[in-house]
């Protein structure tokens, strides 16, 4: 089928034959895509869902895995989002097998997703170009073409370059031919072998910036002219960004791409965002006829974006929580991160941001926030945490169920005062999401031990309390009397999870 797909696309997109012939070929492609969509209930990766650990985790490893950790540590994660590159495909390889097959031998249920910039933009960097390249696109489907795939500036008429990432060019997401070309070239470049990198054993494409708001608004300029700011003709009018139009075009792309990749046994995972600001986006995504296996909330529960740039931020925390908890089909990749800490390795976690929040504090705020909304029946999410941006990563002891496992959730979270509580078999998680400390917070049973990073490995010397103080933006575990923090006292059905 791969050869058929490639042949039809070449005859459809690259042909310079008559318009009637082009129409026929497009109809043929539509039939093929429709056939692939038949009986596709959900765009899940080819492997089984990730192992049902107490806290399902993922890591992001870009830059061609130059900061790759050991294969033993890496294989403990339940999902990896990896850059597309030769080093990534070989760095964990053993005994003639590539990285991905070797990782799966250690963790059969791991989900392996490979990065590609989504069709809202084109990546002009040598490592990221797809298909025939940026120059070919400009020559054949650029300015002046009857079938223009690129966005053009309304003031300059030029191609639009992003200021935050100069390798990115804005595309016209409304063009269905461009959407189809993107699907075809990503699949054939990656899994069809056109770029000569072995992806055997991988499960999904992670499509960056596939979201319902146009990326980098107000930060586009004419190509190679950074002093000439501009906006796209298709998505800006009367002084306003036309986000509803972009949303509609992105939805059409998802309706095309998810079943097309699923028909090839490849899952589709968008970097979606805006969970707190626009919860309706996530509700629509989760309710699609063919919802994606997962989608990333890159801002997680903590992130470094905005403000002074020197402290963790917690944008829309209270709005994100019910959206995450309500997901039933698509799993949220809650990516928690910060970029303020010097150095590498776990020692950097001891450092503090401008407000005194250490990396460990932020990890515990993130994981307890995640546990407030994680559904252990539908398995609606994965958690990540890093202070090393998108290169270095570590599998923390907190992720290991031997050391932290509270059993099954007893019900949804609830708010008492300023804090959020959720009960589990072994106790509670409690989160203070506010900017003010909470004093004399009541334990929800007679008494419990307050568990944090400092004592979760050995907490039996910690005194039982009935009340405790919880600083701003902190999360803790309340361990019930007689219970263990790890999985030793849980049933056999949950002990390994």
C-alpha positions in Angstrom: 0.0 0.0 0.0 2.9 2.4 0.7 4.0 2.2 -3.0 0.4 2.9 -4.1 0.1 5.9 -1.8 3.4 7.3 -3.0 2.5 6.7 -6.6 -0.9 8.3 -6.4 0.5 11.3 -4.5 3.3 11.8 -7.1 0.8 11.7 -9.9 -1.6 14.0 -8.1 0.7 16.7 -6.6 3.7 16.6 -8.8 1.9 16.2 -12.1 1.8 19.1 -14.6 -0.8 17.4 -16.7 -4.2 18.8 -17.7 -6.7 19.9 -15.1 -9.1 17.1 -15.9 -6.4 14.5 -15.3 -5.5 16.2 -12.1 -9.1 16.1 -10.9 -9.3 12.4 -11.6 -6.2 11.7 -9.6 -7.4 13.8 -6.7 -10.6 11.7 -6.7 -8.5 8.6 -6.6 -6.6 9.9 -3.6 -9.9 10.8 -1.9 -11.1 7.2 -2.4 -7.9 5.8 -0.9 -8.1 8.1 2.2 -11.7 7.2 2.6 -10.9 3.5 2.5 -8.3 4.0 5.1 -10.8 5.7 7.4 -13.2 2.8 7.3 -13.4 1.0 10.6 -10.9 3.3 12.2 -12.3 3.8 15.7 -9.3 5.6 17.2 -5.9 6.6 16.1 -4.0 4.5 18.6 -0.3 3.5 18.3 0.4 0.1 16.9 1.6 -1.2 20.3 -0.7 -1.8 23.3 -1.4 1.2 25.6 1.4 2.0 28.0 1.7 -0.2 31.1 -0.8 0.8 33.8 1.5 2.3 36.4 0.3 4.5 39.2 1.8 7.5 37.4 2.2 6.9 33.6 5.2 9.0 32.5 6.8 10.3 29.3 10.0 12.1 28.4 10.9 14.4 25.6 14.3 13.9 24.1 15.1 16.3 21.1 18.4 17.4 19.6 18.9 14.0 18.0 19.1 12.4 21.5 22.5 14.0 22.2 21.7 14.0 26.0 20.3 10.5 25.9 20.3 8.7 29.3 21.1 5.0 29.6 18.8 2.5 27.9 17.9 1.1 31.3 16.7 4.5 32.6 15.1 5.5 29.3 13.1 2.3 29.0 11.3 2.9 32.3 9.2 5.7 30.8 5.8 4.7 29.3 6.1 7.1 26.3 9.0 8.9 24.6 8.7 11.9 22.3 11.8 11.8 20.2 13.5 13.8 17.5 13.8 12.4 14.0 17.4 11.6 13.5 20.1 9.0 12.8 21.6 9.3 16.3 18.2 8.9 17.9 17.6 5.7 15.9 20.9 4.1 17.0 21.9 5.5 20.4 20.0 2.8 22.4 20.4 0.1 19.8 21.9 -3.2 20.8 22.9 -6.5 18.9 22.1 -5.1 15.5 18.7 -3.7 16.5 17.8 -0.1 16.3 17.0 2.1 19.3 13.3 1.5 19.2 13.2 -2.2 18.9 15.7 -2.4 21.7 13.7 -0.1 24.0 10.6 -2.2 23.3 12.4 -5.4 24.3 12.8 -3.9 27.7 9.4 -2.2 27.9 6.9 -4.0 25.6 4.2 -1.4 26.2 6.2 1.7 25.6 4.8 4.2 23.1 7.4 5.8 20.8 6.5 9.0 19.0 8.7 10.8 16.5 8.7 14.6 16.1 7.6 16.5 13.0 6.6 20.1 12.7 2.9 20.2 11.8 1.5 21.6 8.6 0.8 25.0 10.0 4.5 25.7 9.3 7.3 24.4 7.2 10.7 23.7 8.8 13.5 25.0 6.5 16.3 23.6 8.7 18.3 20.8 7.0 17.2 18.4 9.8 13.5 19.2 9.4 12.6 19.6 5.8 10.1 17.2 4.4 9.4 16.2 0.8 11.1 18.1 -2.0 12.2 20.9 0.2 11.4 24.6 0.8 12.8 25.9 -2.5 10.7 23.4 -4.4 7.6 24.5 -2.5 8.2 28.1 -3.3 8.9 27.3 -7.0 5.9 25.1 -7.5 3.3 26.1 -4.8 4.5 29.5 -3.7 3.8 33.1 -4.6 2.0 33.4 -8.0 1.0 29.7 -8.2 -2.5 28.8 -8.9 -2.3 26.3 -6.1 -0.4 28.3 -3.4 0.4 26.3 -0.3 2.5 29.0 1.5 1.1 31.9 3.6 1.9 35.3 2.2 2.2 38.6 4.0 -0.8 41.0 3.6 1.6 44.0 3.6 4.7 42.8 1.9 3.4 39.8 -0.2 6.4 37.9 1.1 6.8 34.5 2.7 6.5 34.7 6.4 9.3 33.8 8.8 8.9 33.3 12.5 10.9 35.4 14.9 11.1 32.9 17.8 12.3 30.1 15.4 13.8 31.5 12.2 13.7 28.1 10.5 9.9 28.2 10.5 7.7 29.5 7.6 4.0 30.0 7.9 1.9 27.8 5.6 -1.7 28.1 4.3 -3.4 25.5 6.4 -6.7 26.0 4.4 -5.1 24.3 1.4 -6.2 20.7 1.3 -3.5 19.7 -1.2 -0.9 21.0 1.2 -2.5 19.0 4.1 -2.4 15.9 2.0 1.2 16.5 0.8 2.2 16.9 4.5 0.7 13.6 5.4 2.2 11.8 2.5 5.7 13.2 2.8 5.9 12.8 6.6 4.8 9.2 6.3 7.1 8.3 3.3 10.1 10.4 4.6 9.8 8.7 8.0 8.3 5.3 7.7 8.7 4.8 4.0 12.5 5.1 4.2 12.9 8.1 1.9 15.3 9.7 4.4 17.1 6.4 5.2 16.5 6.4 8.9 15.2 3.2 10.5 12.0 3.8 12.5 11.0 0.2 12.9 9.4 -0.2 16.3 8.0 3.3 16.5 4.3 4.0 17.0 3.3 7.6 16.3 4.1 10.9 14.8 4.2 13.8 17.3 3.0 16.8 15.2 4.2 20.1 16.7 2.0 23.2 16.8 -1.1 21.4 15.6 -3.5 23.6 17.6 -6.6 25.7 17.2 -4.8 29.0 17.4 -2.3 30.3 14.9 1.1 30.1 16.4 3.4 33.1 17.0 0.7 35.7 16.5 2.4 39.1 16.1 5.8 37.5 15.6 5.9 36.9 11.8 8.0 39.0 9.4 8.9 38.9 5.7 11.4 36.2 4.9 14.9 37.3 5.6 13.7 40.8 6.6 13.2 40.8 10.4 12.4 44.5 10.4 9.4 44.0 8.1 6.7 42.6 10.4 3.6 41.2 8.7 0.5 39.1 9.0 -0.9 36.3 6.7 -3.6 37.4 4.2 -5.7 34.3 5.0 -5.8 34.6 8.8 -5.7 38.4 9.5 -8.3 41.0 8.7 -9.6 44.3 10.1 -6.9 44.3 12.7 -7.8 40.9 14.1 -6.4 37.4 13.9 -8.9 35.0 12.4 -8.6 32.2 14.9 -12.0 30.7 14.1 -10.8 30.2 10.5 -7.6 28.6 11.6 -9.5 26.4 14.0 -11.8 25.2 11.2 -8.9 24.5 8.9 -7.0 22.6 11.7 -10.1 20.6 12.4 -10.3 19.6 8.7 -6.7 18.6 8.8 -7.2 16.4 11.9 -10.2 14.7 10.2 -7.9 13.9 7.3 -4.6 13.1 9.0 -5.7 10.9 12.0 -7.4 8.2 10.0 -4.8 8.4 7.2 -1.9 7.7 9.6 -4.0 5.1 11.5 -4.6 3.3 8.2 -0.8 2.8 8.1 -0.6 1.7 11.8 0.7 5.0 13.0 -0.8 7.0 15.8 -1.2 10.8 15.6 -0.3 13.0 18.6 -0.6 16.8 18.2 1.1 19.4 20.4 -2.3 21.0 21.1 -2.0 23.4 24.0 -4.5 26.0 25.4 -6.1 23.5 27.8 -6.8 26.2 30.4 -7.5 29.2 28.1 -9.7 27.4 25.7 -11.1 24.2 27.3 -13.6 23.9 24.4 -10.7 23.0 22.1 -9.9 19.9 24.1 -13.5 18.9 24.5 -13.9 19.1 20.7 -10.6 17.1 20.2 -11.7 14.4 22.7 -15.1 14.1 20.9 -13.8 13.8 17.3 -15.1 10.8 15.4 -11.5 9.6 15.2 -9.8 11.3 18.3 -6.0 11.2 18.5 -4.4 8.7 20.8 -2.9 11.6 22.8 -2.3 15.3 22.7 0.3 17.5 24.5 -0.4 20.3 26.9 3.1 21.8 26.6 2.4 24.2 29.5 1.5 21.3 31.9 0.8 22.4 35.4 4.1 24.3 35.7 6.1 26.1 32.9 8.7 28.8 32.6 6.7 31.1 30.2 5.9 34.7 30.8 6.6 37.2 33.5 10.1 37.5 34.9 11.4 34.4 33.1 13.1 33.4 36.3 10.4 31.4 38.1 7.9 28.6 37.5 4.5 29.8 36.3 1.1 28.1 36.9 -1.1 29.6 34.2 -4.8 28.6 34.3 -4.2 25.8 36.8 -7.7 25.6 38.1 -9.2 25.7 34.5 -6.9 22.9 33.3 -7.8 20.5 36.0 -11.4 19.7 35.1 -10.6 19.6 31.4 -7.8 17.0 32.0 -10.1 15.0 34.4 -12.9 15.0 31.8 -10.9 13.4 29.0 -12.3 10.1 27.9 -10.7 9.2 24.6 -7.6 11.3 24.1 -4.8 11.1 26.6 -3.2 14.4 27.8 0.6 14.6 27.8 1.0 17.0 30.7 4.5 18.4 30.1 5.8 20.2 33.1 9.1 22.1 32.8 11.3 25.0 33.7 14.5 26.5 32.4 16.1 28.4 35.2 18.6 26.0 36.7 22.2 25.8 35.9 24.1 22.6 35.5 23.1 19.0 34.6 22.1 16.0 36.5 19.8 15.5 39.5 21.9 17.9 41.6 20.3 20.8 39.6 16.9 19.9 41.2 18.2 21.3 44.5 18.4 24.8 43.0 15.6 27.2 43.5 13.8 29.7 41.2 13.3 33.4 42.0 10.5 32.5 44.4 12.4 29.8 46.3 10.7 26.9 44.6 13.2 24.1 44.0 13.0 21.6 41.2 11.8 19.0 43.7 9.0 21.3 44.9 7.9 21.8 41.3 8.0 18.1 40.6 5.8 17.4 43.6 3.4 20.2 42.6 3.2 18.7 39.1 2.7 15.0 40.1 0.1 15.8 42.8 -1.7 18.1 40.4 -1.7 15.2 37.8 -3.0 12.8 40.4 -5.9 15.1 41.1 -7.2 14.6 37.5 -5.8 11.3 36.4 -8.5 8.7 35.7 -7.1 5.2 36.6 -9.9 3.6 34.6 -9.7 5.5 31.3 -6.0 6.2 31.7 -6.4 9.7 30.4 -2.9 11.0 30.7 0.9 10.8 31.0 3.1 13.0 33.2 6.5 14.5 32.4 8.8 16.8 34.4 12.1 18.4 33.4 14.2 21.4 34.3 16.6 20.7 31.5 14.4 21.8 28.6 14.0 19.2 25.9 17.4 17.5 26.0 18.2 15.9 29.3 15.6 13.9 31.2 15.6 11.7 34.3 13.3 8.9 35.6 12.7 10.1 39.2 12.2 7.7 42.0 8.8 9.3 42.5 7.7 7.7 39.2 8.6 4.2 40.5 5.6 2.4 42.0 7.9 0.7 44.5 8.4 4.1 46.2 5.2 6.0 45.5 1.9 4.2 45.0 -1.3 5.1 46.8 -3.6 2.5 45.3 -6.8 3.3 43.5 -8.6 6.7 43.6 -11.8 6.7 45.7 -13.5 9.4 43.7 -12.8 12.8 42.0 -10.9 15.6 43.7 -12.7 18.2 45.8 -11.9 21.7 47.0 -11.8 22.5 50.7 -10.8 26.1 51.4 -8.0 27.0 49.0 -6.7 23.4 48.7 -7.7 20.5 46.5 -7.9 17.0 47.9 -8.3 13.6 46.4 -8.6 10.3 48.3 -6.8 7.1 47.4 -6.6 3.7 49.1 -3.5 4.7 51.1 -4.3 8.4 51.8 -4.7 11.7 50.0 -3.0 14.0 47.7 -3.4 17.7 48.6 -2.5 20.7 46.4 -2.4 24.4 47.2 -2.6 26.1 43.8 -2.7 29.6 45.1 0.0 32.2 45.5 -0.5 32.4 49.3 0.4 29.8 51.9 -2.3 27.7 53.5 -2.0 27.5 57.3 -3.4 24.8 59.6 -4.7 22.7 56.7 -6.9 19.8 58.1 -6.1 16.2 57.6 -9.2 14.5 56.1 -9.0 11.6 58.6 -8.0 11.3 62.2 -4.3 11.7 61.4 -1.7 11.1 58.7 1.9 11.6 57.7 2.8 14.5 55.4 5.0 13.0 52.6 7.2 15.0 50.3 10.4 14.4 48.3 12.4 14.7 51.5 10.8 11.6 53.1 8.9 9.5 50.6 11.6 6.8 50.5 11.4 6.4 54.3 8.5 8.2 56.0 7.8 6.0 59.0 9.8 8.3 61.2 7.6 11.2 60.2 5.1 12.1 63.0 1.4 11.7 62.5 -0.4 15.1 62.4 -4.0 16.3 62.3 -3.1 19.7 60.7 -0.2 21.1 58.6 0.9 24.1 56.7 1.1 24.0 52.9 3.1 26.8 51.2 2.0 28.5 48.0 2.1 26.3 44.9 3.0 23.1 46.7 1.6 19.6 46.7 2.0 16.8 49.2 0.8 13.3 50.0 -1.1 12.5 53.3 -0.3 8.9 54.1 -2.9 7.2 56.2 -1.7 5.6 59.5 -0.5 2.1 58.9 -0.1 2.5 55.2 3.1 2.5 53.0 4.1 5.1 50.5 5.1 2.4 48.0 3.1 -0.5 46.4 4.0 -3.2 49.0 0.6 -2.9 50.7 -1.5 -2.7 47.6 -3.4 -5.6 46.0 -1.7 -7.9 43.4 -3.9 -6.3 40.7 -2.3 -2.9 41.3 1.0 -3.6 42.9 3.1 -3.2 39.7 1.2 -0.2 38.4 
